[in-house]
Amino acid sequence: MKTAAIIGAGLGGLSASIYLKSKGWNVDVYEAQSFPGGKAAEETFDGYRFDIGPSLVTMPWVFEDVFKTAGKDINKELTLVKLKEICTYFLSDGTYLKAWSDLDNFGRDLEKIAPGSQKSLKRYLKEAEKAHRLGGNLFLTQPIHEIRTLLKPSTLLKLVRFAGIHPFSTLNKINKKYFKDPRIVQLFNRYATYNGSSPFLTPATMIIIPFIEYIGGGYGIGEGIYEIPKKIHKAAVDLGVKFYFNQRVEKINLQNKKLRGISTKYADKDYDAVVSDADVLSTYDKLLDLPDLKQAKRYKKLEPSSSGIVFYWGINRTFEELSVNNIFFSSNYPAEFKAMFEEKTMPEEPTVYVNITSKLTPSDAPEGCENWFVLLNAPADCNQNWNEIVSNARKATINLLSKRLGTNIESHIETEGILTPPHIEKRTGSTYGSLYGISSNTKMSAFMRHRNRSKNIKGLYFCSSSAHPGGGMPLVISSGKICANLIEKFSGD
Ligand SMILES: Cc1cc2nc3c(=O)[nH]c(=O)nc-3n(C[C@H](O)[C@H](O)[C@H](O)COP(=O)(O)OP(=O)(O)OC[C@H]3O[C@@H](n4cnc5c(N)ncnc54)[C@H](O)[C@@H]3O)c2cc1C
């Protein structure tokens, strides 16, 4: 039986372990922390439960597939709750708008505040559907850097057609083409942040993201998002994958430029394949000690995706006007992205995302209270003064929320946790604390992510957010599957 080591039990690593084990490999997973999930962790304090990272599930079919491969039914493992109200928006002028999953309802409410938008929404989603049909499947499920993939006539045809769907425009430009009201343009511009990018730079093909959310649905998990890695981990264990927690891989060992195995504090072990769910840069710099390899140098030059500042607030009252997901838009969106990507700091007034799982699962907060996960997009870490930045951002967030909700939010915070970009790097090894690997701020970014199979080191594979197809829970699960397929294909070569 061939053997593989997986470095990291983030969702990418967990997925790779299941797909590879199901192909008959012997799989060991090494995880530096004491629990699976990586960025998708949870914490409980003072009677409140918080998901530390992801809050919204999209593309449920990707999750379904990984459970099915492990012989499990997702609906028996998790309570997937399709959100009727995907998000409540507090637009920059204070207008309140619910994005319903029922598109007739959403269109009707859009029309009330921005006449003409109902028709535009239909046309916009049709355009997005076309982009998804032509390129979505190819980019999200195939190893796009493999010559064997690229030379397939079906891939070439898709790439030619894909080139016809606005890669040279930006998300902001295409949104302005469809929606005349700047507040609605801002609403659809926010989807650039789903992969840590700027709507003013990211290609218009990113309209695939709202398509996936509105057509595929936005979901919460009744037991909390952390239940996803917990249950995938259990499914992997039931399948026979071995996990070694609290065991950081210190080195990937090579022999004549070919992979040999890995070393931890406790042992050196040989493997036929190694899959790194650790960040690409830390894999080159720390695990391979090859910072000067061409691929490492190329990757280092790419712009990291945005990071985040999160406040986990226990709030001592409930807010009926809020949903599970809520966005409070700033009045100057371009300034936010300029601050984040050019000045590497926070804007004076940030857009604020508030996720409240106690609306779905009341036991996540004490009775009469709510657990607020308050996320601000933030620049990747480059040694900024985070104490000062976080303190100013906290004040700006409280000001914005207090103004929009008509109450002094500070007085309702009874307990608090804080996550910053340096914390994200420390907890998960994500270089610069970036949430989604590299940004998608260039026309070619879909091709710039790190390939899944190393070109230089036979037997080495990459499945984290920094590898193809990118960050976000469904994408890293897909990355794990792509790696397992590649290992099967190339292990005999
Ligand atoms: C605040 C926040 C909000 C987010 N919101 C969403 C959302 O709403 N929806 C969504 O889909 N996605 C969201 N994401 C992104 C999503 O969480 C990530 O893209 C995804 O979980 C990353 O998975 P990964 O496989 O790349 O690994 P990670 O989660 O980064 O895990 C990597 C694992 O590898 C381990 N590791 C690293 N180096 C070593 C080593 N040398 N030896 C052993 N173990 C090692 C780490 O300890 C870690 O457990 C969010 C992320 C954050 C932080």
The ligand as an ORCA input file, in Angstrom:
! r2SCAN-3c Opt
* xyz 0 1
  C     -11.911     35.311     10.060
  C     -12.121     34.370      8.889
  C     -13.326     34.375      8.197
  C     -13.535     33.502      7.122
  N     -14.769     33.451      6.519
  C     -15.040     32.474      5.616
  C     -16.373     32.197      5.200
  O     -17.327     32.824      5.675
  N     -16.594     31.213      4.287
  C     -15.556     30.465      3.800
  O     -15.809     29.553      2.981
  N     -14.277     30.679      4.198
  C     -13.995     31.646      5.100
  N     -12.724     31.818      5.583
  C     -11.610     31.112      4.923
  C     -11.499     29.651      5.335
  O     -11.555     29.527      6.728
  C     -10.156     29.116      4.864
  O      -9.947     29.386      3.474
  C     -10.015     27.616      5.054
  O     -10.579     27.183      6.267
  C      -8.518     27.333      5.040
  O      -8.274     25.973      5.045
  P      -6.812     25.424      4.739
  O      -6.978     24.004      4.380
  O      -6.115     26.309      3.769
  O      -6.008     25.452      6.067
  P      -5.936     26.262      7.415
  O      -7.276     26.431      7.966
  O      -5.065     27.461      7.260
  O      -5.198     25.175      8.293
  C      -3.859     24.809      8.110
  C      -3.523     23.836      9.226
  O      -2.196     23.398      9.044
  C      -1.563     23.354     10.295
  N      -0.121     23.451     10.063
  C       0.546     24.467      9.463
  N       1.864     24.183      9.425
  C       2.019     22.956      9.982
  C       3.143     22.106     10.226
  N       4.377     22.480      9.893
  N       2.935     20.889     10.814
  C       1.683     20.490     11.162
  N       0.595     21.269     10.983
  C       0.760     22.477     10.390
  C      -2.140     24.529     11.052
  O      -2.005     24.357     12.455
  C      -3.598     24.486     10.602
  O      -4.387     23.695     11.449
  C     -12.491     32.657      6.687
  C     -11.271     32.643      7.391
  C     -11.100     33.463      8.498
  C      -9.810     33.375      9.306
*
